[in-house]
Amino acid sequence: MSQVVFRWNIQRGVIVIPKTTHKNRMIENIDVWDFELSQDEMKAISTLDMGYGESRTKHFDPEFVRMVLGVKIHD
């Protein structure tokens, strides 16, 4: 299942950094290059509820991304 989520993000141009300490899961996480999701599958996954409420940040919202990119971090 996680391979499908990784592949969905990769096909959308999102950099995926999976976290695991288990060797078998690492191997599974890397094994996403021998298949591709169809456009219908991509659309179907995109319609799933991601659990975001109105007050949660949507990292895929263009306005939010523009705002974050404009923030200066001072030390």
All heavy atoms as a GROMACS GRO file, in nm:
protein
  621
    1MET      N    1   0.081  -0.120   0.000
    1MET     CA    2   0.000   0.000   0.000
    1MET      C    3   0.086   0.126   0.000
    1MET      O    4   0.058   0.220  -0.072
    1MET     CB    5  -0.096  -0.001   0.120
    1MET     CG    6  -0.176   0.125   0.133
    1MET     SD    7  -0.282   0.158  -0.007
    1MET     CE    8  -0.436   0.110   0.061
    2SER      N    9   0.190   0.128   0.082
    2SER     CA   10   0.273   0.248   0.087
    2SER      C   11   0.342   0.273  -0.046
    2SER      O   12   0.368   0.388  -0.082
    2SER     CB   13   0.376   0.238   0.200
    2SER     OG   14   0.464   0.130   0.177
    3GLN      N   15   0.368   0.167  -0.123
    3GLN     CA   16   0.429   0.186  -0.254
    3GLN      C   17   0.339   0.268  -0.345
    3GLN      O   18   0.388   0.351  -0.422
    3GLN     CB   19   0.459   0.051  -0.320
    3GLN     CG   20   0.573  -0.023  -0.255
    3GLN     CD   21   0.590  -0.160  -0.316
    3GLN    OE1   22   0.496  -0.236  -0.327
    3GLN    NE2   23   0.712  -0.189  -0.357
    4VAL      N   24   0.210   0.246  -0.338
    4VAL     CA   25   0.116   0.322  -0.420
    4VAL      C   26   0.118   0.469  -0.380
    4VAL      O   27   0.120   0.558  -0.466
    4VAL     CB   28  -0.027   0.264  -0.409
    4VAL    CG1   29  -0.128   0.353  -0.478
    4VAL    CG2   30  -0.032   0.123  -0.465
    5VAL      N   31   0.122   0.496  -0.251
    5VAL     CA   32   0.127   0.635  -0.203
    5VAL      C   33   0.258   0.701  -0.246
    5VAL      O   34   0.259   0.814  -0.293
    5VAL     CB   35   0.110   0.642  -0.050
    5VAL    CG1   36   0.127   0.783   0.001
    5VAL    CG2   37  -0.025   0.586  -0.010
    6PHE      N   38   0.368   0.629  -0.234
    6PHE     CA   39   0.497   0.683  -0.278
    6PHE      C   40   0.493   0.712  -0.428
    6PHE      O   41   0.535   0.818  -0.474
    6PHE     CB   42   0.612   0.586  -0.249
    6PHE     CG   43   0.643   0.569  -0.102
    6PHE    CD1   44   0.703   0.453  -0.058
    6PHE    CD2   45   0.614   0.667  -0.010
    6PHE    CE1   46   0.732   0.435   0.077
    6PHE    CE2   47   0.642   0.650   0.125
    6PHE     CZ   48   0.701   0.533   0.168
    7ARG      N   49   0.441   0.617  -0.505
    7ARG     CA   50   0.436   0.634  -0.651
    7ARG      C   51   0.345   0.750  -0.689
    7ARG      O   52   0.376   0.828  -0.779
    7ARG     CB   53   0.388   0.503  -0.716
    7ARG     CG   54   0.395   0.506  -0.867
    7ARG     CD   55   0.537   0.519  -0.914
    7ARG     NE   56   0.537   0.572  -1.050
    7ARG     CZ   57   0.644   0.582  -1.124
    7ARG    NH1   58   0.762   0.543  -1.080
    7ARG    NH2   59   0.636   0.631  -1.244
    8TRP      N   60   0.232   0.765  -0.621
    8TRP     CA   61   0.139   0.875  -0.648
    8TRP      C   62   0.210   1.009  -0.628
    8TRP      O   63   0.200   1.099  -0.710
    8TRP     CB   64   0.017   0.861  -0.556
    8TRP     CG   65  -0.082   0.973  -0.564
    8TRP    CD1   66  -0.168   0.999  -0.667
    8TRP    CD2   67  -0.106   1.073  -0.465
    8TRP    NE1   68  -0.245   1.109  -0.637
    8TRP    CE2   69  -0.209   1.157  -0.514
    8TRP    CE3   70  -0.052   1.099  -0.341
    8TRP    CZ2   71  -0.258   1.264  -0.442
    8TRP    CZ3   72  -0.102   1.207  -0.269
    8TRP    CH2   73  -0.203   1.288  -0.320
    9ASN      N   74   0.284   1.020  -0.517
    9ASN     CA   75   0.358   1.144  -0.491
    9ASN      C   76   0.468   1.166  -0.593
    9ASN      O   77   0.488   1.278  -0.642
    9ASN     CB   78   0.414   1.144  -0.349
    9ASN     CG   79   0.311   1.187  -0.248
    9ASN    OD1   80   0.260   1.298  -0.254
    9ASN    ND2   81   0.277   1.098  -0.158
   10ILE      N   82   0.543   1.063  -0.627
   10ILE     CA   83   0.651   1.075  -0.725
   10ILE      C   84   0.597   1.123  -0.860
   10ILE      O   85   0.653   1.213  -0.922
   10ILE     CB   86   0.726   0.941  -0.740
   10ILE    CG1   87   0.807   0.913  -0.613
   10ILE    CG2   88   0.816   0.941  -0.863
   10ILE    CD1   89   0.859   0.771  -0.601
   11GLN      N   90   0.486   1.065  -0.903
   11GLN     CA   91   0.427   1.105  -1.030
   11GLN      C   92   0.374   1.248  -1.027
   11GLN      O   93   0.361   1.312  -1.130
   11GLN     CB   94   0.316   1.008  -1.071
   11GLN     CG   95   0.370   0.879  -1.126
   11GLN     CD   96   0.263   0.783  -1.172
   11GLN    OE1   97   0.269   0.668  -1.141
   11GLN    NE2   98   0.164   0.831  -1.247
   12ARG      N   99   0.346   1.301  -0.907
   12ARG     CA  100   0.302   1.441  -0.894
   12ARG      C  101   0.421   1.535  -0.879
   12ARG      O  102   0.404   1.655  -0.867
   12ARG     CB  103   0.211   1.457  -0.772
   12ARG     CG  104   0.080   1.385  -0.785
   12ARG     CD  105  -0.015   1.408  -0.669
   12ARG     NE  106   0.050   1.404  -0.540
   12ARG     CZ  107   0.044   1.503  -0.449
   12ARG    NH1  108  -0.024   1.612  -0.472
   12ARG    NH2  109   0.105   1.491  -0.335
   13GLY      N  110   0.543   1.479  -0.878
   13GLY     CA  111   0.662   1.562  -0.865
   13GLY      C  112   0.703   1.592  -0.723
   13GLY      O  113   0.784   1.682  -0.699
   14VAL      N  114   0.646   1.519  -0.627
   14VAL     CA  115   0.679   1.539  -0.486
   14VAL      C  116   0.798   1.452  -0.449
   14VAL      O  117   0.803   1.334  -0.485
   14VAL     CB  118   0.558   1.503  -0.396
   14VAL    CG1  119   0.594   1.513  -0.248
   14VAL    CG2  120   0.438   1.591  -0.429
   15ILE      N  121   0.894   1.509  -0.380
   15ILE     CA  122   1.009   1.432  -0.333
   15ILE      C  123   0.965   1.351  -0.211
   15ILE      O  124   0.914   1.406  -0.114
   15ILE     CB  125   1.127   1.523  -0.297
   15ILE    CG1  126   1.174   1.596  -0.423
   15ILE    CG2  127   1.240   1.444  -0.232
   15ILE    CD1  128   1.275   1.705  -0.397
   16VAL      N  129   0.986   1.221  -0.218
   16VAL     CA  130   0.941   1.131  -0.112
   16VAL      C  131   1.062   1.085  -0.032
   16VAL      O  132   1.160   1.036  -0.088
   16VAL     CB  133   0.869   1.008  -0.173
   16VAL    CG1  134   0.827   0.912  -0.064
   16VAL    CG2  135   0.749   1.052  -0.255
   17ILE      N  136   1.056   1.102   0.099
   17ILE     CA  137   1.163   1.057   0.188
   17ILE      C  138   1.099   0.965   0.292
   17ILE      O  139   1.056   1.008   0.397
   17ILE     CB  140   1.233   1.176   0.257
   17ILE    CG1  141   1.285   1.273   0.152
   17ILE    CG2  142   1.347   1.126   0.346
   17ILE    CD1  143   1.341   1.401   0.207
   18PRO      N  144   1.091   0.835   0.258
   18PRO     CA  145   1.030   0.742   0.354
   18PRO      C  146   1.120   0.720   0.475
   18PRO      O  147   1.243   0.728   0.464
   18PRO     CB  148   1.013   0.613   0.273
   18PRO     CG  149   1.106   0.625   0.160
   18PRO     CD  150   1.131   0.770   0.136
   19LYS      N  151   1.058   0.692   0.588
   19LYS     CA  152   1.134   0.669   0.711
   19LYS      C  153   1.104   0.529   0.762
   19LYS      O  154   0.988   0.494   0.785
   19LYS     CB  155   1.095   0.770   0.818
   19LYS     CG  156   1.167   0.749   0.949
   19LYS     CD  157   1.115   0.844   1.054
   19LYS     CE  158   1.177   0.815   1.188
   19LYS     NZ  159   1.095   0.732   1.273
   20THR      N  160   1.208   0.450   0.774
   20THR     CA  161   1.194   0.318   0.834
   20THR      C  162   1.332   0.269   0.877
   20THR      O  163   1.434   0.315   0.824
   20THR     CB  164   1.130   0.216   0.738
   20THR    OG1  165   1.109   0.094   0.809
   20THR    CG2  166   1.216   0.190   0.617
   21THR      N  167   1.332   0.182   0.973
   21THR     CA  168   1.458   0.120   1.016
   21THR      C  169   1.459  -0.029   0.983
   21THR      O  170   1.553  -0.098   1.015
   21THR     CB  171   1.478   0.136   1.168
   21THR    OG1  172   1.365   0.079   1.236
   21THR    CG2  173   1.493   0.283   1.205
   22HIS      N  174   1.352  -0.074   0.916
   22HIS     CA  175   1.340  -0.216   0.882
   22HIS      C  176   1.388  -0.240   0.739
   22HIS      O  177   1.337  -0.178   0.645
   22HIS     CB  178   1.196  -0.262   0.897
   22HIS     CG  179   1.142  -0.243   1.036
   22HIS    ND1  180   1.171  -0.330   1.138
   22HIS    CD2  181   1.066  -0.146   1.090
   22HIS    CE1  182   1.113  -0.288   1.249
   22HIS    NE2  183   1.048  -0.176   1.223
   23LYS      N  184   1.483  -0.330   0.722
   23LYS     CA  185   1.543  -0.355   0.592
   23LYS      C  186   1.438  -0.396   0.488
   23LYS      O  187   1.440  -0.345   0.375
   23LYS     CB  188   1.650  -0.464   0.603
   23LYS     CG  189   1.720  -0.491   0.473
   23LYS     CD  190   1.828  -0.596   0.489
   23LYS     CE  191   1.893  -0.624   0.354
   23LYS     NZ  192   1.998  -0.725   0.364
   24ASN      N  193   1.345  -0.484   0.524
   24ASN     CA  194   1.245  -0.528   0.426
   24ASN      C  195   1.156  -0.413   0.381
   24ASN      O  196   1.117  -0.406   0.264
   24ASN     CB  197   1.162  -0.644   0.481
   24ASN     CG  198   1.082  -0.607   0.605
   24ASN    OD1  199   1.128  -0.527   0.687
   24ASN    ND2  200   0.966  -0.666   0.621
   25ARG      N  201   1.125  -0.319   0.468
   25ARG     CA  202   1.045  -0.202   0.429
   25ARG      C  203   1.126  -0.108   0.341
   25ARG      O  204   1.071  -0.046   0.250
   25ARG     CB  205   0.992  -0.129   0.552
   25ARG     CG  206   0.884  -0.208   0.623
   25ARG     CD  207   0.814  -0.125   0.728
   25ARG     NE  208   0.735  -0.211   0.813
   25ARG     CZ  209   0.728  -0.201   0.944
   25ARG    NH1  210   0.795  -0.106   1.006
   25ARG    NH2  211   0.654  -0.283   1.013
   26MET      N  212   1.255  -0.096   0.368
   26MET     CA  213   1.341  -0.013   0.283
   26MET      C  214   1.339  -0.066   0.140
   26MET      O  215   1.328   0.012   0.044
   26MET     CB  216   1.485  -0.012   0.335
   26MET     CG  217   1.505   0.068   0.459
   26MET     SD  218   1.679   0.057   0.508
   26MET     CE  219   1.666   0.104   0.679
   27ILE      N  220   1.351  -0.197   0.128
   27ILE     CA  221   1.349  -0.260  -0.005
   27ILE      C  222   1.214  -0.234  -0.072
   27ILE      O  223   1.208  -0.198  -0.191
   27ILE     CB  224   1.380  -0.410   0.006
   27ILE    CG1  225   1.525  -0.429   0.051
   27ILE    CG2  226   1.353  -0.483  -0.125
   27ILE    CD1  227   1.560  -0.570   0.095
   28GLU      N  228   1.106  -0.250   0.000
   28GLU     CA  229   0.972  -0.224  -0.055
   28GLU      C  230   0.957  -0.077  -0.096
   28GLU      O  231   0.900  -0.047  -0.200
   28GLU     CB  232   0.865  -0.258   0.048
   28GLU     CG  233   0.848  -0.405   0.074
   28GLU     CD  234   0.750  -0.433   0.187
   28GLU    OE1  235   0.697  -0.337   0.247
   28GLU    OE2  236   0.728  -0.552   0.215
   29ASN      N  237   1.009   0.014  -0.015
   29ASN     CA  238   0.997   0.157  -0.044
   29ASN      C  239   1.070   0.196  -0.172
   29ASN      O  240   1.028   0.289  -0.242
   29ASN     CB  241   1.050   0.240   0.073
   29ASN     CG  242   0.963   0.229   0.196
   29ASN    OD1  243   0.850   0.186   0.190
   29ASN    ND2  244   1.018   0.267   0.310
   30ILE      N  245   1.178   0.128  -0.202
   30ILE     CA  246   1.256   0.159  -0.323
   30ILE      C  247   1.192   0.098  -0.447
   30ILE      O  248   1.210   0.146  -0.558
   30ILE     CB  249   1.401   0.108  -0.306
   30ILE    CG1  250   1.472   0.191  -0.199
   30ILE    CG2  251   1.478   0.114  -0.436
   30ILE    CD1  252   1.607   0.139  -0.159
   31ASP      N  253   1.112  -0.004  -0.428
   31ASP     CA  254   1.055  -0.080  -0.539
   31ASP      C  255   0.930  -0.012  -0.595
   31ASP      O  256   0.821  -0.071  -0.596
   31ASP     CB  257   1.025  -0.223  -0.492
   31ASP     CG  258   0.997  -0.316  -0.607
   31ASP    OD1  259   1.039  -0.285  -0.721
   31ASP    OD2  260   0.934  -0.420  -0.584
   32VAL      N  261   0.944   0.112  -0.641
   32VAL     CA  262   0.830   0.185  -0.698
   32VAL      C  263   0.855   0.227  -0.842
   32VAL      O  264   0.778   0.304  -0.899
   32VAL     CB  265   0.796   0.311  -0.614
   32VAL    CG1  266   0.748   0.273  -0.476
   32VAL    CG2  267   0.913   0.406  -0.607
   33TRP      N  268   0.960   0.178  -0.901
   33TRP     CA  269   0.998   0.221  -1.036
   33TRP      C  270   0.955   0.123  -1.144
   33TRP      O  271   0.974   0.151  -1.263
   33TRP     CB  272   1.148   0.246  -1.042
   33TRP     CG  273   1.188   0.348  -0.941
   33TRP    CD1  274   1.255   0.325  -0.824
   33TRP    CD2  275   1.161   0.488  -0.942
   33TRP    NE1  276   1.270   0.441  -0.753
   33TRP    CE2  277   1.214   0.544  -0.823
   33TRP    CE3  278   1.096   0.572  -1.032
   33TRP    CZ2  279   1.203   0.679  -0.793
   33TRP    CZ3  280   1.087   0.707  -1.001
   33TRP    CH2  281   1.140   0.760  -0.883
   34ASP      N  282   0.896   0.010  -1.106
   34ASP     CA  283   0.856  -0.088  -1.207
   34ASP      C  284   0.706  -0.081  -1.240
   34ASP      O  285   0.653  -0.168  -1.307
   34ASP     CB  286   0.894  -0.229  -1.162
   34ASP     CG  287   0.826  -0.272  -1.033
   34ASP    OD1  288   0.771  -0.185  -0.963
   34ASP    OD2  289   0.827  -0.393  -1.004
   35PHE      N  290   0.639   0.023  -1.193
   35PHE     CA  291   0.498   0.042  -1.229
   35PHE      C  292   0.465   0.190  -1.232
   35PHE      O  293   0.540   0.273  -1.179
   35PHE     CB  294   0.405  -0.032  -1.130
   35PHE     CG  295   0.396   0.031  -0.993
   35PHE    CD1  296   0.292   0.115  -0.960
   35PHE    CD2  297   0.492   0.003  -0.897
   35PHE    CE1  298   0.283   0.171  -0.833
   35PHE    CE2  299   0.485   0.058  -0.770
   35PHE     CZ  300   0.380   0.143  -0.738
   36GLU      N  301   0.358   0.223  -1.299
   36GLU     CA  302   0.311   0.361  -1.306
   36GLU      C  303   0.161   0.361  -1.288
   36GLU      O  304   0.092   0.272  -1.337
   36GLU     CB  305   0.348   0.421  -1.443
   36GLU     CG  306   0.320   0.568  -1.453
   36GLU     CD  307   0.380   0.630  -1.578
   36GLU    OE1  308   0.499   0.609  -1.604
   36GLU    OE2  309   0.303   0.697  -1.650
   37LEU      N  310   0.111   0.460  -1.216
   37LEU     CA  311  -0.033   0.473  -1.195
   37LEU      C  312  -0.096   0.539  -1.317
   37LEU      O  313  -0.039   0.633  -1.373
   37LEU     CB  314  -0.062   0.555  -1.070
   37LEU     CG  315  -0.008   0.497  -0.939
   37LEU    CD1  316  -0.025   0.598  -0.826
   37LEU    CD2  317  -0.074   0.366  -0.904
   38SER      N  318  -0.213   0.492  -1.355
   38SER     CA  319  -0.285   0.552  -1.468
   38SER      C  320  -0.341   0.688  -1.426
   38SER      O  321  -0.349   0.720  -1.306
   38SER     CB  322  -0.399   0.460  -1.512
   38SER     OG  323  -0.502   0.460  -1.414
   39GLN      N  324  -0.384   0.766  -1.523
   39GLN     CA  325  -0.446   0.896  -1.493
   39GLN      C  326  -0.572   0.877  -1.408
   39GLN      O  327  -0.596   0.956  -1.317
   39GLN     CB  328  -0.479   0.971  -1.623
   39GLN     CG  329  -0.357   1.024  -1.693
   39GLN     CD  330  -0.280   1.122  -1.606
   39GLN    OE1  331  -0.339   1.206  -1.536
   39GLN    NE2  332  -0.149   1.112  -1.606
   40ASP      N  333  -0.650   0.773  -1.438
   40ASP     CA  334  -0.770   0.746  -1.357
   40ASP      C  335  -0.734   0.712  -1.213
   40ASP      O  336  -0.799   0.758  -1.119
   40ASP     CB  337  -0.852   0.632  -1.418
   40ASP     CG  338  -0.923   0.674  -1.546
   40ASP    OD1  339  -0.941   0.795  -1.568
   40ASP    OD2  340  -0.960   0.584  -1.624
   41GLU      N  341  -0.628   0.633  -1.194
   41GLU     CA  342  -0.584   0.599  -1.059
   41GLU      C  343  -0.532   0.723  -0.986
   41GLU      O  344  -0.562   0.743  -0.867
   41GLU     CB  345  -0.475   0.492  -1.064
   41GLU     CG  346  -0.526   0.357  -1.109
   41GLU     CD  347  -0.416   0.258  -1.142
   41GLU    OE1  348  -0.310   0.299  -1.195
   41GLU    OE2  349  -0.436   0.138  -1.115
   42MET      N  350  -0.458   0.807  -1.057
   42MET     CA  351  -0.406   0.931  -0.996
   42MET      C  352  -0.523   1.018  -0.950
   42MET      O  353  -0.522   1.071  -0.839
   42MET     CB  354  -0.319   1.007  -1.096
   42MET     CG  355  -0.190   0.938  -1.133
   42MET     SD  356  -0.070   0.934  -1.000
   42MET     CE  357  -0.026   1.107  -0.987
   43LYS      N  358  -0.624   1.033  -1.035
   43LYS     CA  359  -0.740   1.116  -1.000
   43LYS      C  360  -0.816   1.056  -0.882
   43LYS      O  361  -0.859   1.128  -0.793
   43LYS     CB  362  -0.833   1.130  -1.121
   43LYS     CG  363  -0.779   1.220  -1.228
   43LYS     CD  364  -0.874   1.226  -1.346
   43LYS     CE  365  -0.812   1.306  -1.460
   43LYS     NZ  366  -0.895   1.303  -1.580
   44ALA      N  367  -0.834   0.924  -0.883
   44ALA     CA  368  -0.907   0.858  -0.774
   44ALA      C  369  -0.836   0.879  -0.641
   44ALA      O  370  -0.901   0.909  -0.539
   44ALA     CB  371  -0.923   0.709  -0.804
   45ILE      N  372  -0.706   0.864  -0.638
   45ILE     CA  373  -0.631   0.884  -0.514
   45ILE      C  374  -0.640   1.029  -0.470
   45ILE      O  375  -0.654   1.058  -0.351
   45ILE     CB  376  -0.484   0.839  -0.532
   45ILE    CG1  377  -0.479   0.687  -0.553
   45ILE    CG2  378  -0.400   0.880  -0.410
   45ILE    CD1  379  -0.343   0.636  -0.598
   46SER      N  380  -0.636   1.121  -0.565
   46SER     CA  381  -0.643   1.264  -0.532
   46SER      C  382  -0.775   1.303  -0.467
   46SER      O  383  -0.781   1.404  -0.397
   46SER     CB  384  -0.622   1.348  -0.658
   46SER     OG  385  -0.492   1.329  -0.708
   47THR      N  386  -0.880   1.226  -0.489
   47THR     CA  387  -1.011   1.260  -0.432
   47THR      C  388  -1.029   1.205  -0.291
   47THR      O  389  -1.127   1.240  -0.225
   47THR     CB  390  -1.126   1.207  -0.520
   47THR    OG1  391  -1.121   1.064  -0.521
   47THR    CG2  392  -1.118   1.262  -0.661
   48LEU      N  393  -0.937   1.122  -0.243
   48LEU     CA  394  -0.951   1.064  -0.110
   48LEU      C  395  -0.936   1.170  -0.002
   48LEU      O  396  -0.863   1.268  -0.018
   48LEU     CB  397  -0.845   0.955  -0.088
   48LEU     CG  398  -0.855   0.833  -0.179
   48LEU    CD1  399  -0.737   0.741  -0.154
   48LEU    CD2  400  -0.986   0.760  -0.159
   49ASP      N  401  -1.006   1.152   0.108
   49ASP     CA  402  -0.997   1.242   0.222
   49ASP      C  403  -0.861   1.227   0.288
   49ASP      O  404  -0.823   1.119   0.333
   49ASP     CB  405  -1.107   1.208   0.322
   49ASP     CG  406  -1.107   1.299   0.444
   49ASP    OD1  407  -1.022   1.390   0.453
   49ASP    OD2  408  -1.193   1.279   0.531
   50MET      N  409  -0.783   1.335   0.292
   50MET     CA  410  -0.649   1.332   0.351
   50MET      C  411  -0.650   1.373   0.497
   50MET      O  412  -0.546   1.388   0.559
   50MET     CB  413  -0.555   1.420   0.271
   50MET     CG  414  -0.531   1.369   0.132
   50MET     SD  415  -0.407   1.468   0.052
   50MET     CE  416  -0.425   1.411  -0.116
   51GLY      N  417  -0.768   1.397   0.552
   51GLY     CA  418  -0.778   1.429   0.694
   51GLY      C  419  -0.751   1.574   0.728
   51GLY      O  420  -0.736   1.608   0.844
   52TYR      N  421  -0.744   1.659   0.628
   52TYR     CA  422  -0.719   1.800   0.656
   52TYR      C  423  -0.850   1.869   0.690
   52TYR      O  424  -0.949   1.855   0.620
   52TYR     CB  425  -0.659   1.872   0.535
   52TYR     CG  426  -0.518   1.831   0.503
   52TYR    CD1  427  -0.489   1.758   0.390
   52TYR    CD2  428  -0.414   1.866   0.587
   52TYR    CE1  429  -0.359   1.720   0.361
   52TYR    CE2  430  -0.284   1.829   0.560
   52TYR     CZ  431  -0.257   1.757   0.445
   52TYR     OH  432  -0.128   1.720   0.417
   53GLY      N  433  -0.848   1.945   0.798
   53GLY     CA  434  -0.962   2.028   0.833
   53GLY      C  435  -0.935   2.169   0.782
   53GLY      O  436  -0.832   2.197   0.724
   54GLU      N  437  -1.027   2.257   0.805
   54GLU     CA  438  -1.010   2.396   0.759
   54GLU      C  439  -0.892   2.465   0.826
   54GLU      O  440  -0.831   2.554   0.770
   54GLU     CB  441  -1.139   2.474   0.781
   54GLU     CG  442  -1.251   2.431   0.690
   54GLU     CD  443  -1.216   2.444   0.543
   54GLU    OE1  444  -1.159   2.548   0.502
   54GLU    OE2  445  -1.245   2.349   0.468
   55SER      N  446  -0.859   2.425   0.948
   55SER     CA  447  -0.752   2.494   1.020
   55SER      C  448  -0.614   2.431   0.995
   55SER      O  449  -0.514   2.484   1.040
   55SER     CB  450  -0.781   2.493   1.170
   55SER     OG  451  -0.783   2.360   1.217
   56ARG      N  452  -0.608   2.319   0.924
   56ARG     CA  453  -0.480   2.252   0.899
   56ARG      C  454  -0.417   2.305   0.772
   56ARG      O  455  -0.484   2.345   0.677
   56ARG     CB  456  -0.501   2.101   0.885
   56ARG     CG  457  -0.562   2.037   1.005
   56ARG     CD  458  -0.472   1.964   1.100
   56ARG     NE  459  -0.349   1.913   1.053
   56ARG     CZ  460  -0.317   1.786   1.045
   56ARG    NH1  461  -0.405   1.694   1.078
   56ARG    NH2  462  -0.197   1.748   1.008
   57THR      N  463  -0.286   2.303   0.767
   57THR     CA  464  -0.213   2.349   0.650
   57THR      C  465  -0.224   2.249   0.537
   57THR      O  466  -0.210   2.130   0.558
   57THR     CB  467  -0.063   2.366   0.687
   57THR    OG1  468  -0.055   2.461   0.791
   57THR    CG2  469   0.017   2.412   0.570
   58LYS      N  470  -0.246   2.300   0.418
   58LYS     CA  471  -0.250   2.216   0.299
   58LYS      C  472  -0.124   2.247   0.218
   58LYS      O  473  -0.118   2.347   0.147
   58LYS     CB  474  -0.375   2.243   0.218
   58LYS     CG  475  -0.501   2.205   0.294
   58LYS     CD  476  -0.625   2.230   0.211
   58LYS     CE  477  -0.749   2.189   0.289
   58LYS     NZ  478  -0.870   2.212   0.215
   59HIS      N  479  -0.023   2.161   0.231
   59HIS     CA  480   0.105   2.187   0.167
   59HIS      C  481   0.096   2.191   0.015
   59HIS      O  482   0.187   2.238  -0.050
   59HIS     CB  483   0.208   2.082   0.210
   59HIS     CG  484   0.177   1.944   0.162
   59HIS    ND1  485   0.089   1.863   0.228
   59HIS    CD2  486   0.221   1.875   0.055
   59HIS    CE1  487   0.080   1.748   0.165
   59HIS    NE2  488   0.158   1.752   0.060
   60PHE      N  489  -0.013   2.143  -0.041
   60PHE     CA  490  -0.029   2.144  -0.186
   60PHE      C  491  -0.112   2.264  -0.235
   60PHE      O  492  -0.137   2.278  -0.353
   60PHE     CB  493  -0.093   2.014  -0.234
   60PHE     CG  494  -0.216   1.976  -0.155
   60PHE    CD1  495  -0.339   2.029  -0.188
   60PHE    CD2  496  -0.207   1.890  -0.048
   60PHE    CE1  497  -0.452   1.996  -0.116
   60PHE    CE2  498  -0.319   1.856   0.025
   60PHE     CZ  499  -0.442   1.910  -0.008
   61ASP      N  500  -0.152   2.351  -0.144
   61ASP     CA  501  -0.226   2.472  -0.179
   61ASP      C  502  -0.130   2.578  -0.231
   61ASP      O  503  -0.041   2.623  -0.158
   61ASP     CB  504  -0.301   2.522  -0.056
   61ASP     CG  505  -0.377   2.652  -0.079
   61ASP    OD1  506  -0.378   2.703  -0.193
   61ASP    OD2  507  -0.435   2.702   0.018
   62PRO      N  508  -0.143   2.621  -0.358
   62PRO     CA  509  -0.048   2.719  -0.415
   62PRO      C  510  -0.033   2.847  -0.334
   62PRO      O  511   0.077   2.900  -0.321
   62PRO     CB  512  -0.106   2.748  -0.553
   62PRO     CG  513  -0.190   2.630  -0.585
   62PRO     CD  514  -0.242   2.580  -0.454
   63GLU      N  515  -0.141   2.897  -0.276
   63GLU     CA  516  -0.133   3.020  -0.196
   63GLU      C  517  -0.048   2.997  -0.070
   63GLU      O  518   0.032   3.082  -0.033
   63GLU     CB  519  -0.272   3.070  -0.158
   63GLU     CG  520  -0.349   3.125  -0.275
   63GLU     CD  521  -0.275   3.239  -0.344
   63GLU    OE1  522  -0.222   3.329  -0.276
   63GLU    OE2  523  -0.270   3.237  -0.469
   64PHE      N  524  -0.065   2.884  -0.006
   64PHE     CA  525   0.016   2.852   0.112
   64PHE      C  526   0.163   2.840   0.074
   64PHE      O  527   0.251   2.894   0.142
   64PHE     CB  528  -0.033   2.723   0.178
   64PHE     CG  529   0.057   2.679   0.291
   64PHE    CD1  530   0.053   2.743   0.413
   64PHE    CD2  531   0.147   2.576   0.273
   64PHE    CE1  532   0.139   2.705   0.517
   64PHE    CE2  533   0.232   2.537   0.376
   64PHE     CZ  534   0.227   2.601   0.497
   65VAL      N  535   0.192   2.773  -0.035
   65VAL     CA  536   0.331   2.755  -0.079
   65VAL      C  537   0.394   2.891  -0.109
   65VAL      O  538   0.508   2.918  -0.070
   65VAL     CB  539   0.339   2.661  -0.201
   65VAL    CG1  540   0.480   2.656  -0.257
   65VAL    CG2  541   0.291   2.521  -0.163
   66ARG      N  542   0.322   2.978  -0.178
   66ARG     CA  543   0.375   3.113  -0.206
   66ARG      C  544   0.405   3.188  -0.077
   66ARG      O  545   0.507   3.254  -0.063
   66ARG     CB  546   0.275   3.193  -0.290
   66ARG     CG  547   0.277   3.160  -0.435
   66ARG     CD  548   0.191   3.260  -0.517
   66ARG     NE  549   0.143   3.201  -0.637
   66ARG     CZ  550   0.032   3.127  -0.650
   66ARG    NH1  551  -0.046   3.106  -0.547
   66ARG    NH2  552  -0.001   3.075  -0.765
   67MET      N  553   0.315   3.176   0.020
   67MET     CA  554   0.335   3.243   0.149
   67MET      C  555   0.459   3.189   0.218
   67MET      O  556   0.543   3.264   0.267
   67MET     CB  557   0.211   3.224   0.238
   67MET     CG  558   0.214   3.300   0.370
   67MET     SD  559   0.294   3.215   0.510
   67MET     CE  560   0.199   3.068   0.525
   68VAL      N  561   0.476   3.056   0.222
   68VAL     CA  562   0.590   2.996   0.290
   68VAL      C  563   0.720   3.035   0.221
   68VAL      O  564   0.820   3.066   0.286
   68VAL     CB  565   0.576   2.841   0.295
   68VAL    CG1  566   0.704   2.775   0.340
   68VAL    CG2  567   0.460   2.803   0.386
   69LEU      N  568   0.720   3.037   0.089
   69LEU     CA  569   0.841   3.073   0.016
   69LEU      C  570   0.881   3.218   0.040
   69LEU      O  571   0.999   3.253   0.028
   69LEU     CB  572   0.823   3.048  -0.133
   69LEU     CG  573   0.815   2.900  -0.173
   69LEU    CD1  574   0.784   2.887  -0.321
   69LEU    CD2  575   0.942   2.825  -0.138
   70GLY      N  576   0.785   3.302   0.077
   70GLY     CA  577   0.813   3.441   0.102
   70GLY      C  578   0.858   3.471   0.243
   70GLY      O  579   0.898   3.584   0.274
   71VAL      N  580   0.855   3.373   0.332
   71VAL     CA  581   0.891   3.393   0.473
   71VAL      C  582   1.043   3.388   0.486
   71VAL      O  583   1.108   3.296   0.439
   71VAL     CB  584   0.827   3.286   0.563
   71VAL    CG1  585   0.878   3.298   0.704
   71VAL    CG2  586   0.675   3.299   0.559
   72LYS      N  587   1.100   3.486   0.553
   72LYS     CA  588   1.243   3.489   0.580
   72LYS      C  589   1.269   3.432   0.718
   72LYS      O  590   1.200   3.464   0.814
   72LYS     CB  591   1.296   3.633   0.576
   72LYS     CG  592   1.270   3.705   0.446
   72LYS     CD  593   1.392   3.703   0.361
   72LYS     CE  594   1.365   3.788   0.238
   72LYS     NZ  595   1.419   3.737   0.121
   73ILE      N  596   1.367   3.346   0.727
   73ILE     CA  597   1.403   3.286   0.856
   73ILE      C  598   1.527   3.358   0.908
   73ILE      O  599   1.629   3.366   0.838
   73ILE     CB  600   1.430   3.134   0.841
   73ILE    CG1  601   1.304   3.065   0.792
   73ILE    CG2  602   1.479   3.077   0.973
   73ILE    CD1  603   1.323   2.918   0.762
   74HIS      N  604   1.518   3.412   1.026
   74HIS     CA  605   1.628   3.487   1.085
   74HIS      C  606   1.688   3.406   1.199
   74HIS      O  607   1.619   3.338   1.272
   74HIS     CB  608   1.579   3.621   1.140
   74HIS     CG  609   1.513   3.706   1.037
   74HIS    ND1  610   1.584   3.777   0.945
   74HIS    CD2  611   1.382   3.724   1.008
   74HIS    CE1  612   1.500   3.842   0.865
   74HIS    NE2  613   1.375   3.810   0.902
   75ASP      N  614   1.820   3.417   1.215
   75ASP     CA  615   1.880   3.347   1.329
   75ASP      C  616   1.913   3.441   1.442
   75ASP      O  617   1.892   3.553   1.445
   75ASP     CB  618   2.007   3.272   1.291
   75ASP     CG  619   2.093   3.342   1.187
   75ASP    OD1  620   2.064   3.453   1.144
   75ASP    OD2  621   2.190   3.279   1.150
   0.00000   0.00000   0.00000
